[in-house]
Amino acid sequence: MGEEMAARKAQEVREEIRRFAEQLRRKVYAEGHPDWGTLFSEIEELGVQIGDAVCREFVEQAVGQQACTGGECGREHRCPTCDGPVEPREAEPRPLLTRRGEIAWQEPQTYCPKCRKAFFPSVEESGHSGGR
């Protein structure tokens, strides 16, 4: 993505955030704004809580969309032990701790009938940065 396109997209996101914040402010405060005398620290704390909730939802949606198994990603998974075919299995609920709190994630898994083992492709292939 070119710098100009990235700057335009960033501006669009900032504008969307501004509109979203305005909608939230109107929902949170009965008059659309805090009562006179409301402490700045109270307004800020509510903003932090809302920001953290938005961040958790954003990350939860992003990792949920990133996760895929089997043919859903356009590639066939093979057993890392015997190189045989694996079967898709139901995703496992997996809590993830982010800097903004815990999120829920459905971790994809596959199963090798020959080895009788379940595998979680995301462990080796995810975009995770940092140590394990």
C-alpha positions in Angstrom: 0.0 0.0 0.0 1.4 3.4 -1.0 2.0 6.2 1.5 -0.8 8.3 0.0 -3.3 5.5 0.2 -2.2 4.6 3.7 -2.6 8.3 4.8 -6.1 8.4 3.2 -7.2 5.2 4.9 -5.8 6.5 8.2 -7.9 9.7 7.8 -11.0 7.6 7.0 -10.5 5.6 10.1 -10.0 8.7 12.3 -13.2 10.2 10.9 -15.1 6.9 11.6 -13.7 6.9 15.2 -14.8 10.5 15.6 -18.4 9.6 14.5 -18.4 6.5 16.7 -17.2 8.4 19.7 -19.9 11.0 19.2 -22.6 8.2 19.1 -21.2 6.6 22.3 -21.1 10.0 24.1 -24.7 10.5 23.3 -25.6 7.1 24.5 -23.6 7.3 27.7 -24.8 10.8 28.9 -28.5 11.5 29.2 -28.1 15.1 27.8 -25.5 14.0 25.3 -22.7 15.5 27.5 -21.6 15.1 31.1 -23.3 17.2 33.7 -21.5 20.4 34.7 -19.1 19.6 37.6 -18.4 16.1 36.4 -14.7 15.5 37.2 -12.3 15.3 34.3 -10.9 12.1 35.9 -14.4 10.5 35.7 -14.8 11.4 32.1 -11.3 10.1 31.3 -11.9 6.9 33.2 -15.0 6.2 31.2 -13.2 6.9 28.0 -10.4 4.5 29.0 -13.0 1.8 29.7 -14.7 2.3 26.4 -11.4 2.4 24.6 -10.3 -0.8 26.1 -13.6 -2.5 25.2 -13.4 -1.3 21.6 -9.8 -2.6 21.4 -10.7 -6.0 22.8 -13.6 -6.3 20.3 -11.4 -5.2 17.4 -8.7 -7.7 18.3 -11.2 -10.5 18.9 -12.8 -9.9 15.5 -9.4 -9.6 13.8 -7.9 -12.9 15.2 -11.2 -14.6 14.6 -11.2 -13.7 10.9 -7.5 -14.5 10.6 -7.9 -18.0 11.9 -8.7 -20.7 9.3 -8.4 -24.4 8.9 -8.3 -26.9 6.0 -9.7 -25.7 2.6 -11.0 -22.5 4.1 -7.5 -21.0 3.5 -7.1 -22.5 0.1 -4.4 -24.9 1.3 -4.4 -28.5 2.6 -3.0 -29.1 6.1 -0.8 -32.2 6.6 0.1 -33.9 9.8 3.5 -32.5 11.0 4.4 -36.0 12.4 3.5 -38.4 9.6 2.7 -36.0 6.7 -0.6 -37.7 6.2 -3.9 -35.9 5.7 -5.7 -34.4 8.7 -9.4 -33.8 9.4 -10.8 -30.5 10.4 -12.3 -30.5 13.9 -14.4 -28.1 15.8 -12.5 -25.1 17.0 -11.5 -25.0 20.7 -12.4 -22.0 22.8 -9.1 -20.3 23.9 -8.9 -17.2 26.0 -6.2 -14.7 25.0 -4.8 -12.1 27.3 -4.2 -8.8 25.5 -2.8 -5.5 26.9 -6.5 -4.4 27.2 -7.8 -7.5 28.9 -8.9 -11.0 28.0 -10.6 -11.9 24.7 -12.3 -15.0 23.5 -10.9 -16.8 20.4 -12.0 -20.0 18.7 -8.7 -21.7 17.9 -8.9 -23.9 14.8 -7.7 -27.5 15.1 -7.2 -30.6 12.9 -6.9 -34.2 13.8 -4.6 -36.9 12.3 -6.4 -40.3 12.5 -3.2 -42.2 11.9 -1.2 -40.5 14.7 -4.4 -40.0 16.8 -3.3 -36.4 17.6 -5.0 -33.1 17.5 -3.1 -30.2 16.0 -3.6 -26.5 16.3 -2.2 -25.0 13.1 -2.2 -21.5 14.6 0.6 -22.5 17.1 3.1 -22.7 14.3 1.6 -20.4 11.7 0.0 -17.5 13.5 1.2 -14.0 13.2 2.1 -14.0 17.0 5.1 -11.9 17.8 7.1 -12.5 20.9 8.2 -15.5 22.9 6.1 -18.5 23.9 
